[in-house]
Amino acid sequence: MTIIISTIIAFNLRFDFEIPEKFIASIISITLFLIFLRVSLFSYFKVYNISWRHFGFKDTYSIVYLSVFSTFLLIVVVISLKNVEIIIPRSIIAIEFFISLVMFLAVRISKRLYLERHSVNINGKSTIIIADIDRANNILRAINTQSSDYYPIAIINEEYEDVKMDGIEAHSFDEFIKLGLECEVAIVDEAIEISTIFDKLNKQGISNIKISSGYGDYGAQINDVSVEDLLARNPKDLDKEKISSFIQGKIILVTGAGGSIGSEICRQCELYGAKKLILLDNSEYNLYSIEDEINNIETVAIMQSVVDKDSLEQSFNLHKPELVIHAAAYKHVPLVEANANAAIVNNIIGSKNIIDTAIKYGVKKLVMISTDKAVRPTNIMGTTKRICELYAQNSNGNGTDIVAVRFGNVLGSSGSVIPKFRAQIKSGKNITVTHPDITRYFMLIPEACELVLQAGAIGTGGEIFILDMGEPIKIVDLAKKMIELSGKPNINIEFTGLRPGEKLYEELLIDDSDAKTEYESITVAKPTLYDIDTLNRDIDELIHSPNQLEKLKEIVPEFNHQTN
């Protein structure tokens, strides 16, 4: 219909609304040709499949491009015909092009505007949007196009007060409070550190907080705020180019590849362009899961224990990794306390096997994951990791650079407090916290893994890198935040007492003599010298000792075992 109308209007404009009779046939010819051409092109490129409600800039570009292309084909046909001036005046082509394009776009844009204007749910929850103006526009579009349960009443933006968008006025937060408007929901842009405004919103009685992300032509995704959003930090000195140069094109072996840290390391290696990933894990389920997830690069899944040195040597000899990231370890403090010998063998002998095998087969660099529990350890797990650090730091690499990276708890890892708290909240049980004053360092898994790779990239061998974990967080405060976010205020917090080997607080440094690197987020611990032959002998004695605790204290004098 648009083509028919635009062609008739074009001829009328060309001939001042007095079309000569000899051009009637031309009107029919050009109309039929354009209908066939444009309908074919628009159908093939699925222009007719575009949702009216979601019509956006890319769709406009597609229509303009296809209209220009179809008009170009029409010109080619016209030029190839004889006596073209008599059949179709060339000016008609230009006039028809502009009229049809304007009509086509106007219909779609007006339809979208109509749908947006009439899709706002006036009975929805009164909602404020906290974002910059461009992002606020995307959020409004999402609200208007997703038949949502939100009714926007204000945009909160400190720089653009009194600006209006779709009839919604922007205010500073203080000005909005003065207006005294009732608000049930706050949608916050992902670029804003939500922790900075969470308490402000709660003071105003706004506990239903959402976060927007995934911006595109069709608006934004609006999701519930998680505790990870509250604790998330964006490292200001994350060097993606450095990480890319470290990972890209390399054959990389990851131990513990199916674990919380190992699996994210694998994802990052895929993202940064590794040539091949060798996934090593002794858990069939975890290994299957991560192998199934990594699809864009070559992978080899090896179900193997780091304790089995002969099998490790076969794998290294066969696949010849250039880079090894050692994440395999027993890490759960109470379980390790109850199974000390298994942890000593897995953590210490496993790490020793990986380091020795990497050196033997000429691996260029080995990055070992460590923990803040290795600093002045009070439990067996932390002590085993401290011995791993000593072995990594004092091994003669013979061309293999060996570094360790130490950091605290990662949010959402298996066995950590957040999944535990979520399960307790979901079941309606009280949240259990061991002590009201217990604190921990926390970091998001992706953030930690990227910084691990960045630290590995700058390591030259023998360093223990320490990641900036920010300020320690009281576990009881974390529990309170999760209760607030859950909307279940009747859930209580129950204190159960410290578990065996559990500290009230963790440390990242053994002393204050850490060295700076080029990145604020990464420092280097002072090296601890330990003769490698003596350490090998001590480890061997530890394995066979009838009193392993005493031997652990001998190797790590600062080990102060707490059984609580």
N, C-alpha and C positions, 0 to 999 in steps of 0.2 A: 504493500500500500504506500509506503514511504517513497519508493522509487517511482510509482505511477504519479503521485502528487508532485514530486520534485521535477519530473520530466515535463509535465503539463505547465507548471509554473515557469520553468526555464524557457519554454517556447513562448509563453505569453509575454514574459519580460523581454525576450529578444525581439519580438515583433509588436511591442506596445499593445498587447492584448487583441491584435488583429492578425491571427495566424493565416497565412496564405493557404489555400486549399491544397496546393501541391505538396505541402509539408505534413499533411495528416498521416500519410503512410510512414513518413520518417518518425513521427511520434510513436507510432505502433512498433516500428522496427527497433528503435533505440530502447524503448521501454522493455520489450520482450528480451532483448539482448542483455540489458543490465540486470533484469530480474534473474535470468539464467546464471549470469556471471557472479553477481554478488551473493545470491542465495547459495550457489555452489561453494564459493569461497568461505562465506560465513558459516555454512554448515560443516565444511571440512575442518575449519579451525575452531569449531565449537563455540562461536560467538553467541549462538542462540541458546546455549546451555548456561550462559552467565546468569547468576541470580540477580534479579532486579534489586533486591534488598542489599546485595553485596557489591553492586557496581562501583568500581574504583578506578584509580589512575591507570593501572596496567590494562584494564579493559578498554578504557578510552584510547590508549595508545594502539591497541590491537585493531579497533574499529577504524581509526584514522589511517593506519598502515594499509589495511585491506581495502579501504575506500580509494586510497591513492593508487594502489596496485591495480584494482579493477578499472579505474579511470584510465590508467596508462595502457592497459590492454585494449580498452575501447578506442583510444587514440590510434594505436597500432592498426587496429582493424579499419578505422576510418581512413587513415592515410593509405592503406593498401588498396582501397576501393577507388575506382575511377569516378570522376565527376562528383567527388565527395561534397563539394560546396552545395550542390543541388539537393543531395539526399539529406545531409546533416550539417548544418552550419557549425563550425568548430567552436564558436563562442558558446553554443548550447552546452557543450561538454563541460566547460569550466563552470557555467552557471549551475548546471544540474549537480555537479560535484559538491559545491558549497552548500546548496540548499538541502540536498539529501543528507550530507554529513551533519549539518546543524539540526535537522529534524530528528535524525537517528539518535544523536547524543541527547538532545533536549527531552525526547520521550523517556529515555532511560534515566537520566539524571532527575527529572521531575518525579518520575515514579519512585525512585529511591528516596528522594526528599519527602515525598508523601508518606511512604511506609515508615520512615524514621520518625516523622512528626506524629504519626498516629499509632506508633508501636510503644511509646512510652507508657509504662504501667503506672497510672496515677494513684493506684491503690497499693503500689509497691512500697518497699521500705525506704524511708527517707535516707538519702545517701550523700555524703560529701566525697569529693575526689581530690586527692592530694597529689599533685603532679605539676610539671611545667605545662605550658599551654599546648604544645604540640602533642605531648603524651595524653593530656586531658582530652583532647579531641579524639584520639584513638579509643580512649576508655568510654567516652560518650557514645562513640559509634558502636562499640561492643555492646553497651547497655541497650542501645536502640535497635540493634540488629539481631540480638540473641533472645528476644522475648524474655528478658530477665525480670527478676523480682525486685529491681532497684528503681527508685524514683530520685534522680539527682536534684539536689536543692542548692548546691554551691560547689565551687572549685576553690581549693585552698592553695594559694600561691602568693608568696611574699613580694614578688617583683611586679605582678600584673594585677594589682588591685583595681576593681571597678571595670575590668575588661569583661565583655559578655561573649558567651559562646553558646549557640543554640538556645539563647534565652537564659542561660545559666550564668550567674555573675561570679567573678573571682574576688576573693577576700583574703586578707592575711588571717592567720589562725586566731590572733587576738581579736580582730574585728569580727570574725565569725562568732566567737564566744559572746561578744557584746550584743550581737543581734538576738541571742537567746532562742535560736531556732532549734527545734527538737530534731535530733539525728539518731538513727539506729545503726547505720553502717558507714564505715570509712573504707574507701578503696585507695590503696597507696601504690604509687609507681615503684617498680622494682629498683629504679636507680636511687631511690631515697633509702638511707639507712633506717629501717623501720624501728630499730631499737631506740633511736633518738626521739621518736614521737609516740611510741607505744604507751608510755606512762602518761603523757599529755592526754591522749585519747581516753585512756581509762579513767582519768580524773574527771572527764566530762561525761562519764557514763557510757562511752562508746566502746563496747567490748567485742562487737562483731566487726573484725578487721579483715579485709581481703587484700591480696596483692595482685597487681597486674603485670603481665609479662607477655613475651611473644608477639611483639607489635608487627603489624603488616597492613596490607590494604584493607583487610576486613575487620580491623579493630585490634583488640587485645584479648588475651586470655585472663580471666579473673578467677583466682583460686583462694582457698583459705590460707591464712598465714600459719606457717609452721614455726616451731621453736628454732629450727635451723635458719629460717629467715631472720629471726630476732638476733641470732648469734653470728650470722654471716659477716665476714669481713672481706673486703677486696684488697689484696696486697697491692700497695701503690707501686712497688718496684718489680712486679711480675714481668719477666723478660721472655716473651714468647718466642722471639727470634733466637735467643740463646738456647731455649729448650728444643726448638725445631732443628737447629744445627747439631744438637747433641743426639737427637733421636732419628732424624730423617735418613732413610736408606740403610739402616743398620739391622743386623740380625740380633734380636734381643731375647734373652732367656729371663723369665720371671718365675721365681719360686714362690710358693703360696699363691699361685695365680688366681685361684678361685676365692680367696679370702676378701675381706672388706677393702684392705689396702691394695692387695695384689691385683684384684679385678679392676680397680680404678686406674692403677698404673697401666694395665693392659689397654684400657680404653684411651688413656692419654697417649700411649705409644701409637695406637691406631690413628688417633687424631693428628698427631705430629708426623705421621708419614714413615713409620718403621717399615723396613722391607719385609721382615718376617718375625713372627712372635712364636717363641717356644714356651708353651704353657706347662709349667711343672707343678703338680699338686698331688697329695696322697688321698684326697677326697674325690671319689668318683662323681658325686653329684655336683660339687663345686666346679670341678674340671669341665664337666659336660656343659654346665650353665655358661661359663665364660667363653668356651669354644663356640657355643651356639650364638653368642652375642657378637663376637668379633667377625665381621663379614667382609670388610674391605681390604684386608691384607692376608697374606698367607699365614696360616697357623699350624702348629704341630702340638697336639695334646699328649703329654707324657704323665701317666699315673705312676708316681714314683715318690719315695721318701728321701729327704735330704740326708738321712742317716745312712742310706745304702750307697757307699762311696763307689763301689764297682759299677753299679748301674748309672750313677752320675757320670763317671768317666766315659762310659759308652755313649751317653747322650751328648756330652760335650764333644767327644771325638767325631760323632756322626753329624751334628748340626753346626758345630764351630761358631758359637755365639761370639759377637764382638763386644757386647755389653750384657752384664748380668745385674739384675735388680733382685736382691734377696729379701723377700718379705715373709718367708715361711717361719713361723714361731708359735710356740704355745704362749698365750698372753694373759689368760684369765687367772688373776692372782689366787683366789681361793682354790681353784682346781690344781694349780701348780703347787700350792702349799701341801695339798693332799697327795700329790703324785710327783714328788720332788725328783726322783731318779729319772722318770720318763721325760720331765722337762729339761733336766741337765743334759741328757743324751740328745734330745731333739734340738734344743736351742744352741747348746755349746758345740757338741759334736757335729750337728747339722751345719752350723755356720762355718766351723773349721773345715768340713768337707767341701763346702761350696767355695771357700776362699782358696784352699789348696788346689782344688781341681781347676778353678779359673786361672790360677797362676800357671799350672802345668800345661794347659791347653792355649795359653797365649791370649786370654781375654784382655781387651784393651782397658776396660774399666769395670769395677764392681762397686755397686752402691748397696749398702746394707741398711735396712730399716732398724732403728733403735727406738728407745723410749725414755721419757723423763723419769721413769721408775728406776733407771740405771744409776741415777744420781743419788749418792748416799743411800743405797737401797735398804729397805726394811723388810723386804720379802724375797723369796727365792727367785721368782720370775725376774725382778729387777736386777738381782745379782748375776743371774745367768746372762742377761743382756749386757751387763757391764763387762763380763769376761769376754763376750763376743766383741765388744768395742775394743778391748785391749788387744785381742788377737788381730782384729782388722787393722788397728793402728800400728802394730809393731811387726806385721808380716813383711818380709822382703818381697815386694811385688815382682821383681825381675821383669819390668815392662808392663805389669798390670797395676793400674792405679786403683787403690782400695780406699773407699771413704765410707763413713757411717753418717746417718742423718737422724738426729734425735728430736722427737716432738712429743706432745702430750696426747690426750684423748681426742679421737675423731668422732664427730657427731654421727650417730646412727650406725656405727659399726656393730657387728654381731657381739652380743653380750654387754653392750654399753648401756648406760642408764636410760637413754631416751627411748629405745624400743621397749625396755622394761617398764618405764613409766607409762608409755602409751598403752601397753597391754593392761596395766593395772587400772588406768582411767577407763578404758573401753569396757572392762568387766565390772566397773563401779566399785572397785576395791580402793582402800586407802593406799596412797603412795608410800613406799617404804624407803627411808633414807637412813644411812648408818649413823650419822652424827650431825647435829645442827650446825657445826662449824666446819665441816669438811669442804674443801675446795678442790677444783681441778681446772687445768688448762683445757680449752676446747678449740677445735678447728674443724671446718668442714672437710670431708674426705677429698673432694676435687681440689680444694685449695691446698691441702697438705701434700697431695701427690704431685701437683704442679711444682710446688716449691722443692720437693724431694728431687725431682728431675732437674730443676734449676741449680740446686746445690751440687748435684752430681756433675752437671756440666762444667762448673767452675773448679771442681776438685782436682788436685794434682797428685793425690795419694797421701794417706796418713792422717787426714783431717777427720774430726768429728764435728759435723755441722749441726747447729742448733737453730731451729725455726722459731721465729717470733710468734708466740702464741697469744699475744695480747695480755690482758689481765686475767688472773685466775677467777673462776666463777664459783660462788657458793652453790652447792648442789641443791640446798633447800630453796634457794631463789629460783633455780631452774625448775624445780618441781612446782613452785607457786605459779610461774609463768605458764607452764603447761596446763595447770588447772584452769587458769584464766582463759586460755585459748580454747579449752574444751567446752566451755559454757556449762560446766558442772561444778558450781561453787561449793557443793556439799561434800566434795571429796576432801578428806583430811590427810595430813602428813604424819606418818608414824616413824619414830626413831628406834632403830633395832640394835645399835651398838656396832662399833668397828669390827670388821672381819679380820681373821688371822692375816698378818702381814700388811694390813691396810694402813696407809698414812693419812693424817689429817690434811696434809697438803703435799704437793709434788714440787720438785725443783728441776730446773733445766741445766743449771751450771754446777760444776763441782766447786769452782771458786770464781772469783770475779775477774780473773785475768783472761777473759775471752778476747779474741781478736776480731776486728771488723772485716767485712768483705765489701765488695763494691755495692752490695745490696743491704739495705737496712733490715730486711726481713730475715737475713741469714747471717749468723756469726759463727766463729770457730772456737771450740773449747781448747784450753791449754792441753798440749799432748802429755800423756802419761807414759813414760818409758818403762818397758818391761822386756827383759831379754826373752826372745822368742823361743829359744831352746828350753829355758827354764819354764816358760809358760806352757809349752807342750808337755813337759814332764809333769807339771802341776795338774794339768787337765787330765792326763792319764791316771795320775794318783787319785784325782777326784772321782773318776768313774768307778774305780775299784775300792774306794775308801769305805770302811764300815761306818764312818762318821762324816757324812758328806757336808753337814752344816759347818763343822769345824774347818774342813778344808776350804769351803767357800769363803769363810772369814779370813783364812790365811791368804787366799788369792786376792780378795777384796777386803782390805782391813776396815774400810768404812762401813761394811755391812753390819747393820744393827738390827738383828732379827726381832720383829715384834709379833708376838702371838696373840696379843689382845685378849 
